[in-house]
Amino acid sequence: MTRSSRWCSIRSLSIATGVVCLTGALCLSSGCATAVSSNGPKQDSPEDAAAAYTRLGKAYLAEGNLPRAQQALNHAVDLDAGDSGALEGLALLYQRQQELDLADDFFQKALKADPEATRIRNNYAALLYQREQYAQACEQLAVASQDINYTQRAQLFANLGQCETANGDATAAQQYYERALDIDTRNARSLLALARIDHTQGNDERAWERLQRYFTVAGTDDDSLRLASDIASAQGDSTRAAFYRQQLGGS
C-alpha cells in the first residue's frame, strides 16, 4: 500500500435517474420539497425541509454536480444549522474541491452536531488520512470502531489497519486487519494486506492460503498477481512464479 492510497468512504445515499426518492413518501426532483398528509399539502418544518435539502444535496454530490450540491446543502444549513448530514455534505464537497481546510472545519462541525455519527467520523478520518495526518486519522477510526452496531464495522477495522500501516505501526496494523476478518471473513482488503504481511515475515505458506481466499472473494488484480509471483518465487516454484508474471504481462 502506498501512502497516497485511500479507502472508500461509505455512501448513505443511492442515486436514481432524475428523481431521488426519499423516505416518508417524499420525492425531490427540482429542489422543491413538500409533505402530503391525509389533510392535504402542508408546509414542512424547518428541520424536515433541511433534511430534504440535505438528501438532495448529497444526491447532486454523488452525481458530481457540485454547484447544485452546494446550493442545496447551504440551504439545508440555513434552515437547520445543526443538520449534521448537511454539514458533512459540505465537508465532502469541499474535500472534492480540494478546499481541505474548509472540509476539516465542516467535518468538525458535523461531529459537534452529532458526536455519535460513525459514518461521519469515518469520512473525517479519510480526510485526515488524505492530509497525511495519520495519527489523528487513526484516533478517529479507533473511536468509530467502538460502534458495535455499525454495519460496516469490518471496513472500519480494515481502514484502521491501513491507517496504522501509514502511521508506521505494523503490529497494530496486523491486529486491526485480523479484527476485520473476525467480523467479516470475506473482507478482501484485509485478506490481501495480511497475505502481504505474512510474506514479508517469511510465512509464505500462510500468505499463500490467505491469497487464495482473496482470489475467491475478489478475483485477481495487479497487486494480488504480483504478490502471488513473489510468494511462488520465495517458495522456489519458478514455474508458478512465471505463470503469475505472465498474467501481469511480464516475460
TORPA-609286 format. One record per residue (C-alpha): residue in one letter; x, y, z; residue number from 1. Coordinates in Angstrom, 2 decimals, decimal comma, always signed. Layout:
BEGIN
residu;x;y;z;num
A;X;Y;Z;NUM
...
***
This chain:
BEGIN
residu;x;y;z;num
M;+0,00;+0,00;+0,00;1
T;+1,30;+3,43;-0,87;2
R;+0,64;+6,36;+1,38;3
S;-1,29;+8,08;-1,35;4
S;-3,90;+5,32;-1,48;5
R;-7,23;+5,92;+0,20;6
W;-10,14;+3,92;+1,40;7
C;-13,62;+4,47;+0,08;8
S;-15,89;+6,50;+2,31;9
I;-19,22;+4,82;+2,88;10
R;-22,13;+6,27;+0,96;11
S;-25,51;+6,50;+2,63;12
L;-27,40;+7,54;-0,50;13
S;-28,15;+5,75;-3,74;14
I;-28,92;+7,72;-6,86;15
A;-31,83;+7,12;-9,20;16
T;-32,02;+8,74;-12,62;17
G;-33,69;+12,12;-12,49;18
V;-35,52;+11,75;-9,19;19
V;-34,27;+10,90;-5,71;20
C;-36,92;+9,01;-3,74;21
L;-36,75;+9,57;-0,02;22
T;-38,41;+8,04;+2,99;23
G;-41,81;+9,24;+4,12;24
A;-43,27;+9,26;+0,58;25
L;-41,28;+12,39;-0,24;26
C;-39,58;+12,82;-3,61;27
L;-37,33;+15,60;-4,79;28
S;-36,71;+16,48;-8,40;29
S;-36,22;+20,21;-8,90;30
G;-35,33;+21,17;-5,33;31
C;-38,84;+21,83;-4,02;32
A;-39,90;+19,79;-1,01;33
T;-43,45;+19,32;+0,19;34
A;-45,07;+16,87;+2,55;35
V;-48,53;+15,43;+1,97;36
S;-50,86;+14,19;+4,69;37
S;-54,44;+13,00;+4,70;38
N;-55,46;+16,63;+5,19;39
G;-53,70;+17,77;+2,03;40
P;-50,41;+19,60;+1,45;41
K;-48,73;+21,33;+4,35;42
Q;-45,52;+23,26;+4,87;43
D;-42,57;+21,25;+6,16;44
S;-40,99;+22,16;+9,47;45
P;-37,56;+23,77;+9,04;46
E;-35,89;+20,56;+10,23;47
D;-37,83;+18,39;+7,77;48
A;-37,14;+20,78;+4,92;49
A;-33,46;+20,86;+5,85;50
A;-33,31;+17,07;+5,82;51
A;-34,90;+17,03;+2,37;52
Y;-32,41;+19,55;+1,01;53
T;-29,59;+17,56;+2,61;54
R;-30,65;+14,45;+0,72;55
L;-30,98;+16,43;-2,48;56
G;-27,54;+17,98;-1,98;57
K;-25,93;+14,60;-1,38;58
A;-27,64;+13,24;-4,47;59
Y;-26,15;+16,05;-6,54;60
L;-22,80;+15,43;-4,86;61
A;-22,90;+11,75;-5,80;62
E;-23,69;+12,73;-9,40;63
G;-20,76;+15,16;-9,45;64
N;-22,96;+18,25;-9,81;65
L;-21,06;+20,30;-7,25;66
P;-22,69;+23,73;-7,81;67
R;-26,20;+22,37;-7,24;68
A;-24,98;+20,24;-4,35;69
Q;-23,51;+23,30;-2,67;70
Q;-26,69;+25,30;-3,22;71
A;-28,91;+22,61;-1,71;72
L;-26,61;+21,91;+1,23;73
N;-26,19;+25,58;+2,05;74
H;-29,96;+25,94;+2,01;75
A;-30,23;+22,99;+4,39;76
V;-27,81;+24,64;+6,82;77
D;-29,72;+27,93;+6,53;78
L;-32,86;+26,06;+7,59;79
D;-31,19;+24,00;+10,33;80
A;-27,68;+24,94;+11,39;81
G;-27,41;+21,70;+13,37;82
D;-28,15;+19,34;+10,48;83
S;-25,11;+17,06;+10,74;84
G;-25,80;+15,46;+7,38;85
A;-25,75;+18,81;+5,60;86
L;-22,56;+19,81;+7,39;87
E;-20,98;+16,51;+6,40;88
G;-22,16;+17,00;+2,82;89
L;-20,45;+20,38;+2,67;90
A;-17,30;+18,84;+4,14;91
L;-17,31;+16,18;+1,40;92
L;-17,97;+18,83;-1,23;93
Y;-15,05;+20,99;-0,09;94
Q;-12,86;+17,90;+0,08;95
R;-13,80;+17,15;-3,54;96
Q;-12,85;+20,73;-4,45;97
Q;-9,52;+20,39;-2,60;98
E;-10,55;+23,07;-0,09;99
L;-9,18;+20,87;+2,65;100
D;-9,15;+23,42;+5,49;101
L;-12,83;+24,15;+4,89;102
A;-13,55;+20,43;+4,67;103
D;-11,87;+19,90;+8,04;104
D;-13,89;+22,72;+9,60;105
F;-17,19;+21,30;+8,38;106
F;-16,37;+17,75;+9,44;107
Q;-15,69;+19,07;+12,94;108
K;-18,97;+21,00;+12,91;109
A;-20,81;+17,86;+11,80;110
L;-19,28;+15,79;+14,60;111
K;-20,05;+18,50;+17,14;112
A;-23,68;+18,36;+15,99;113
D;-23,74;+14,54;+16,14;114
P;-20,79;+13,01;+18,03;115
E;-22,23;+9,50;+17,62;116
A;-22,28;+9,63;+13,80;117
T;-19,88;+6,81;+12,95;118
R;-20,13;+7,33;+9,19;119
I;-19,17;+10,99;+9,54;120
R;-16,24;+10,10;+11,79;121
N;-15,01;+7,54;+9,26;122
N;-15,24;+10,10;+6,47;123
Y;-13,41;+12,68;+8,59;124
A;-10,66;+10,11;+9,15;125
A;-10,42;+9,70;+5,37;126
L;-9,78;+13,44;+5,04;127
L;-7,13;+13,35;+7,76;128
Y;-5,50;+10,40;+6,01;129
Q;-5,52;+12,31;+2,72;130
R;-3,71;+15,14;+4,51;131
E;-1,16;+12,63;+5,84;132
Q;-2,28;+13,29;+9,41;133
Y;-2,10;+9,59;+10,11;134
A;-2,08;+9,61;+13,91;135
Q;-5,19;+11,80;+14,04;136
A;-6,91;+9,68;+11,39;137
C;-6,21;+6,52;+13,39;138
E;-7,61;+8,16;+16,53;139
Q;-10,88;+8,98;+14,76;140
L;-11,15;+5,45;+13,38;141
A;-10,45;+3,92;+16,79;142
V;-13,39;+5,86;+18,22;143
A;-15,61;+4,90;+15,27;144
S;-14,72;+1,22;+15,59;145
Q;-16,29;+1,09;+19,05;146
D;-19,76;+1,33;+17,48;147
I;-20,70;-2,36;+17,54;148
N;-23,94;-1,68;+15,66;149
Y;-22,26;-0,07;+12,67;150
T;-22,97;-2,23;+9,64;151
Q;-19,58;-1,51;+8,02;152
R;-17,53;-2,21;+11,14;153
A;-15,22;-4,68;+9,38;154
Q;-14,39;-1,95;+6,88;155
L;-13,58;+0,39;+9,77;156
F;-11,03;-2,07;+11,12;157
A;-9,56;-2,52;+7,64;158
N;-9,28;+1,27;+7,46;159
L;-7,52;+1,21;+10,83;160
G;-5,10;-1,39;+9,52;161
Q;-4,30;+0,77;+6,50;162
C;-4,00;+3,84;+8,70;163
E;-1,63;+2,21;+11,18;164
T;+0,49;+0,94;+8,29;165
A;+0,87;+4,51;+7,08;166
N;+1,49;+5,60;+10,67;167
G;+4,39;+3,15;+10,94;168
D;+2,87;+0,69;+13,42;169
A;+2,97;-2,66;+11,61;170
T;+1,97;-4,64;+14,71;171
A;-1,19;-2,61;+15,27;172
A;-1,97;-2,77;+11,55;173
Q;-1,83;-6,56;+11,58;174
Q;-4,07;-6,73;+14,64;175
Y;-6,68;-4,49;+13,05;176
Y;-6,70;-6,44;+9,79;177
E;-7,17;-9,63;+11,80;178
R;-10,02;-7,96;+13,69;179
A;-11,67;-7,07;+10,39;180
L;-11,57;-10,74;+9,40;181
D;-13,05;-11,74;+12,75;182
I;-16,10;-9,67;+11,81;183
D;-16,17;-10,47;+8,09;184
T;-14,12;-13,42;+6,87;185
R;-14,56;-12,20;+3,28;186
N;-13,06;-8,75;+3,79;187
A;-10,90;-8,67;+0,68;188
R;-8,67;-5,74;+1,64;189
S;-7,69;-7,39;+4,92;190
L;-7,00;-10,74;+3,26;191
L;-4,62;-9,14;+0,75;192
A;-2,94;-6,96;+3,37;193
L;-2,37;-9,90;+5,71;194
A;-1,07;-12,05;+2,86;195
R;+1,46;-9,32;+2,13;196
I;+2,40;-9,07;+5,82;197
D;+2,81;-12,85;+6,09;198
H;+5,05;-12,87;+3,01;199
T;+7,17;-10,06;+4,43;200
Q;+7,55;-12,04;+7,65;201
G;+8,61;-15,16;+5,74;202
N;+5,41;-17,10;+6,41;203
D;+4,75;-17,88;+2,75;204
E;+2,54;-20,90;+3,35;205
R;+0,08;-18,81;+5,32;206
A;+0,47;-15,93;+2,88;207
W;-0,46;-18,25;+0,01;208
E;-3,52;-19,54;+1,88;209
R;-4,75;-16,00;+2,51;210
L;-4,09;-15,03;-1,09;211
Q;-6,15;-17,97;-2,35;212
R;-9,01;-16,76;-0,17;213
Y;-8,57;-13,29;-1,65;214
F;-8,78;-14,72;-5,19;215
T;-12,02;-16,47;-4,24;216
V;-13,55;-13,28;-2,83;217
A;-12,22;-10,61;-5,18;218
G;-10,64;-12,30;-8,19;219
T;-7,23;-11,24;-9,48;220
D;-5,70;-7,80;-9,94;221
D;-2,19;-6,47;-10,47;222
D;-1,37;-6,26;-6,75;223
S;-2,51;-9,79;-5,97;224
L;-0,87;-11,29;-9,08;225
R;+2,41;-9,58;-8,25;226
L;+2,23;-10,90;-4,69;227
A;+1,41;-14,39;-5,97;228
S;+4,51;-14,31;-8,15;229
D;+6,65;-13,11;-5,25;230
I;+5,35;-15,84;-2,94;231
A;+5,92;-18,53;-5,56;232
S;+9,48;-17,28;-6,11;233
A;+10,13;-17,33;-2,37;234
Q;+8,89;-20,93;-2,28;235
G;+11,24;-21,88;-5,11;236
D;+8,45;-22,52;-7,62;237
S;+9,76;-20,72;-10,70;238
T;+7,08;-22,18;-12,97;239
R;+4,24;-20,85;-10,84;240
A;+6,02;-17,51;-10,41;241
A;+6,37;-17,19;-14,19;242
F;+2,70;-18,05;-14,66;243
Y;+1,59;-15,13;-12,49;244
R;+4,14;-12,77;-14,05;245
Q;+2,76;-13,63;-17,49;246
Q;-0,71;-12,61;-16,34;247
L;+0,82;-9,25;-15,45;248
G;+2,24;-9,01;-18,96;249
G;+5,78;-9,91;-17,88;250
S;+8,08;-12,38;-19,61;251
***
